Amino acid sequence: MAARPLTRATVAAFVKGGVPAAKAQLVLWDARPIGFGLKLRASGSASWVYVFRPKGVTGAPPRTITIGSYPSLALDDARREALRHVATVAAGGDPAADLRAARAKVKSRIANALDAYAGDLDRRGVVGRTGVMSALRRGLAPMLDADLRALDQPILIARITAIATQPQRRKDGTLYTTPGSAREFRKNCHAFLAWCTATGLVKYNPLAGYRIVRRTRAELLSGAGLREGKALDDAEIAKVWGAAAGLGAFGALVRLGLLTGLRRAEMATLEWSDIGADMITIPAARSKMGRAHHVPLTGLMREILSNQPRRHGAGLVFPSRVSGGVLHGWSRLVSRLVRESGVAMRLHDTRRTLRTLMSRLGVDEAVAELCIGHVRKGLVGVYNRDLMWPARVAAFVRVSAHVEGLLGLDVAPPAP
């Protein structure tokens, strides 16, 4: 359409008239500034646009900028914005490139990238995504407003080191560090940056190739090297069990872990609705392997669960004493357990202990692997669908009986 001086009346009439049936869109051009107009689509939506050619670029195709939608953006305001773009072009600038850069900067803001990543984890139903995002947002808290593209390996390594070594103060005034939180942050940050690379937010993953420094022989001999974990021996089981008595919900969680081999996240998010008449069920949505996992209840497991109060109708079996929500601050909690038991360990060692006990007590390897929720590999997994439930029940009963013997307990067996 030929350009004409636009008024509110001519714009309203143009929109009311609609787009002819044979066309997908129609543009009403303003006489001044040249290139400014209102684009009307067949759907009835309309937006202000500015079309220009970069100054000094011979043969360059026209570029279009969408200024805003009509009627939310009034004619006079849209015209002022178009005149601003005209001045930019006259000065040799490219307002379209400026807008792309501004949008990319917003998109690559670390806080916004984290929100997008969280949405992707939700869409894919990733197990443990709440803990992943919590670790990332805490770890990247000092730089949430920074540009993701400015992150480099030295910055991230400094942040990981700070998390691992910066002293935290307990309520009793003593200090502790959180190396476990640093490892969790590094793992989750690496996955987040790999996703950013795959989606085009950054060109490469700054943590690619980063490895934790291997421990020296002296560190291994001193007991500082618990990275690969260990299985507790009988004396250590008794010490940890005793120390757990004074640690509230966390202590009960540790005891249940020794008897079930459940993972930390599976126990931390365990709900009363997961406790059945004769088994604990970890739903597929909260299982690491993405499939439901069942653990038969023994008398000793029932005793642990029966001693857990149901606070204010909360659904969690092991809620935080302070918030009533999921337990957190694992490094602090484990450090207290180690201090009070005198046993150097990590929380995942409860799982290793259960699996090792089963081996020591003569449980068949295939049964033991099913007991801790491992999936059969290869053709065996394809064709053997036997869940071996009676054998698994017997295996857990054997472990509970062994622990009872260590502790001198006399717990009634579960009803048949």
N, C-alpha and C positions, 0 to 999 in steps of 0.2 A: 504494500500500500504506500502511496505517496506520503512524504513527511508533511506534517502540519503542526502548528503550535498546539500542544496538548493542554486540555483543561480537565477538571474533574468531571464535567458533564460529558465531554467527548469520550473520555475513558470509560465512564459508566455505560454509555450507549454502545460502545464497541464491545464491551464484555457481554452486555445483554443480547447483542445481535448474534453472538456465537460464531463458530467456525463453519464455513460451508461444508456440505457433506463430502465433497470430493477432496478435501484437504485435511491434513493431520494437525496443522497449526497455522496461525496467522499472526503477523506482527504489525502493531500500530506504531509508526515511527514519529518521533518528536522532531520539530524543525530545528530546535536548538536545545542541547548540543547534538551535533550529528552523531549518529550511531546509538542514540538512546531511544528505547522504545519499550512497549509492553507486548510480551509474547503470550498469546492465548492458545490453549490446546483444545483439541476436540473433546477432551474429558471435562472441560469447563474451568480447569485451573489456569491461573495466569501469574506471570512473574515479570519483574522489571529486568531488562537486559541492557548491556552496553557492548557494542561490537566495534572493534578497532583493529588497525594494523600497526605493528611496532614501528616506531620512527627509525628511518635509516636502514630498514631491512627490505631490500628490493625483492619483490615477488613473494613476500611472506603471505600465507593464507590469513584470512581474518580470524580474529580470536574473540570469543564471546565470554563475558562475565555475567553471571546471574547476581543481580544486586539484592533482590529480595522478592517476596511474594506479595501479590495484590489480593485483597485490599489491606492486609496487615501493615504494609508499608505504603504510606500515602505518596501521591504524585510529587509534591514539593520536596519531600525528604529523599525520594529516589533520584530526582533530578540533581539535587545537591551532591549526592554520592557519585552520580555519573560525571558531574563537572570536576570532582576531585580526581577521578580516573583520567579525564581528559588532560588535566594538568600534569599528571604523572607521565602520560604518553608523550606530551609536548616536551617534557624534560629528558626524554630518552629512556624512560622506564617501561616496565612491562607489568601492569597491574595484575594480569592473569597469573604470571609467575610468582608475584608477591603473595597472591591469595593462596596458591598451591603451597608455597613455603610456610605460610602461616598455619594452614590446615595440617601440614605435615608436622609442624612443631607441636601443635596441640595433640595430635595423634601419638607423637613419640614422647610426650611428657610421661615420666615414669609412672605417676599415679594413674593416668589414663590407660597406659599400656597394661598395668596390673588389673584394672577393671575389665579390660578386654580379655585378658588371660583367664580371669576368674569366670567370665561368661563362657569361655570355651571349655573350661573344665566342667562347669555345670552342664553344658550341652552334651558333653561326652560321658557324663556320669562318673567321673574319675573318683575312685575311693580315696577318702582322706583329704579331699580338696579343701575342706575348711582349715585343717591344720597346715596345709601347704601355703594357703594364702595368708594365714596368720603369721607364719614364719617369714614369708617374703615381705609383708608390710612392716613387720617389726624390724627386720634386718635392713630394709631400704628406707626406713623412716627419715633419716637426715637428708635424703636426696629425692623426695617424692616430687618436688617441683622441677627437678633438673631434666634436661633432655636426655632421653635414653641413649641417643647416639654419641653422647659425650662420655658415657661409661667406658672405661678401659680396664685392663687387667690390674694395673697397680692400684687403682681406686678400689676395685672389688676385693683384692687381696688384703688391702689395708682394713677394709670393713670387716672381712672375715676374721682377721687377726684381732681386731678390737673386740668383737663379740666373744672370741675365745678367751681373751686375757684380761679384759676390763673387769676389775673386782666389783661384785655386787654385795650389798650389805643385808644380812639377815636381821630379823627383828631383835635377836639377842645381841646384835652388834658385831658378830663375827662376819668375816668376808669369805666369799666363794667366787669361783669363776664358772663359766658355762661353755666348756669345749663341745659338749653335745649339741647345744644350740647352734654353734658355729658350723659343725658338720651338717646339721639339718639345713641351715641357710645355704651353705655352699651347694648341696645337692639340689635343692629346690630352685636356687638362682640359676644353676646351670641349665636345668630343664626349661625354666622360663625364658632364658636368653636363646635357647635353641628354638623355642616356639617363635620368638621375635624374629629370628633369622628366617625361619620358614615362611613367615607371613610378610616379610619385606620391611619390617620396622627398623631393622639394623642389617648391615651387610655381612656381619660375621659375629660369632659368639665370642666375646672377650675371655670367657672362661675355658674355651676350647684348649685342651692340652695342659690345663692346670692340674697338678697332682699334689696331694699332701706329701710333705717330706717324709721319707721312710725313717723309721725309728732306728736308733743306733743299738748296738749290742748292749751297751750299758743301760739304755732305757728299757729294753726288753727284760734284762735281768733284774732291774729295779722294780718291775711290776708296773711301770708307767705305760707299757704298751698293751692295753686291753682292747685295741681296735678290733682284733679278730674275735674277741670274746672268749668265754670259757664255760665249761660245765662245772657246777659246784660239786664238791665231794660231800660225803655224808655229814662230816663235821661242820662244813660250811653251810649246808642246808639247815642244820639245827640252829646255828648262830643267826642266820638270816631270818628264819622263822620266828625266833625269839625276839629279835630286834623289831620285827614288823608289828609286834603287838602294840607298841606305843606310837604307831605312825598313822592311826586313823584309817580313812578310806584307802590311802595309798598302801598302807601295810597290808590291808585285806586284799588289795589288788595283787600285791607281790605274792602272797600266799596262794591265791587262786592261779597265778601264773605258773608257779612251781608244779601245780597239780594238773593243769590243763595244757600248758604250752601255747596258750593264746598270745597273740601279738599285743603290743602295748596299745595301739589304737583300737583294737577289737575289745580289749577290756575297759579302756577309758570311756568308750561310747556304749558299753553294755547297758541294756535297759532291762527293767523287770519283766517286760513283755517278752524278752528273749529267753527267760527262764521257764522251761516247761516242766511237766511232771517228772520226766526222767532224763532230760537232756538240756544242755545249753545250745541255742541256735544262733550263729552269727549270720545275719542275712547277707545275701549276695551283694547288696548295695554297700555293705560295710566290710566286706571281706577283701583282702588283698588280691586273691585269685579270681575275684569276680563271680564266685559261686558260693552257695550256702555251705556253711561248715557246722557240723554237729559234734558236740562233746557229751558223752554220757555222764550223768551226775553220780558221784560217789557220796558215801556218808560224810567224808571229811569236807568235800566241796559244799554240801548242804549246810554243814555247820558254819562255814565261813559266810555263806550267803545269809543264813538266818540271823547272824550277828550284825548285819548291815541294816541300819535304820532307814526307813523311807521318809526322807525329809520333805515336809510340805507337799506331799504327793508327787515329788520329783520322779521322773522316769528313769534316771540314771542309777545304776547299782553302786557306783563309786564316785559320787559327786564331790566337787570341791567344797571344803568346809566353809570357805569365804563366800563364793558366788553361787554355789549350788549347781554350777554348770560343769563342763568337762574339766578334769584335772589338767593343770599345766605347770610349767616350771620344773620339768623333769630332772634337769641337772641338779637343781637344789634338793629335790626330794631324794634322788639317788645318792647324792653326797651325804645326806643325813643318814640314810640307811647304811652306807659304807662305814661312816664314822661310828655309828652305834653298834654295828655288828662286828666290826673289825675285819670284814671280808671285802677285798677289792673286787668289784663286779660292776657290770652294766645291767640295765633292766632286761635287755634281750637275753641275758644269760639264763633267765628263768626258763625260757623256751629251749635253749640248748641243754639245760639240766634235765628237763622232762624227757627230751628225746634220748639223751645219754642214759638216763635211768632205765628207759624201756629196753635199750640194748643190753644193759647190765643184767636186767631181770629176765632176759631170754625171750623178749617179745620179737616175733618175726619182723624182719626189716620192712616188708611190704605193708604189714599192719601198722607198724610204728609211723611210717611215712603218711599213711592215711590219717592217723591220729592227730598229726600236727597240720593237716590240711594241705599237704603237698599233692600235686597233681601227677598222676602216672604219665610217663613220657613215651613218645613214639607209638609203635603199634600196640604195645601193651595197653596204653591209655585209650586207644581207639576201640579195641575189642574186649578188654576186660572191664565190665561194668559192675562187678561184684564189690559192694561197699564194705564187706567183711565186718558188719556191725557187731555180731556177737563177740568176735575176736577183739574188736576195739574196746567193747565194754570190759572184757576181761583184762585188757592191758591197762586201762585207767584204774581199775580196781586194784591191780597188782601194785601200781605206783603209789596209790593212796595208802595201801596197807604197809608198804615199805616206809613211807614217811611217818605214819603212825607209830611204827616200831622204833624209828629213830628218836621220836619225841616221847615215847612212853605213853601214847594216847590209847584210849579205848573207845573208838567211835562206832556206833551202831551202823551196820551195813544198810544200804538203801533197800526199801521194800521191793520185793520182786514184782 
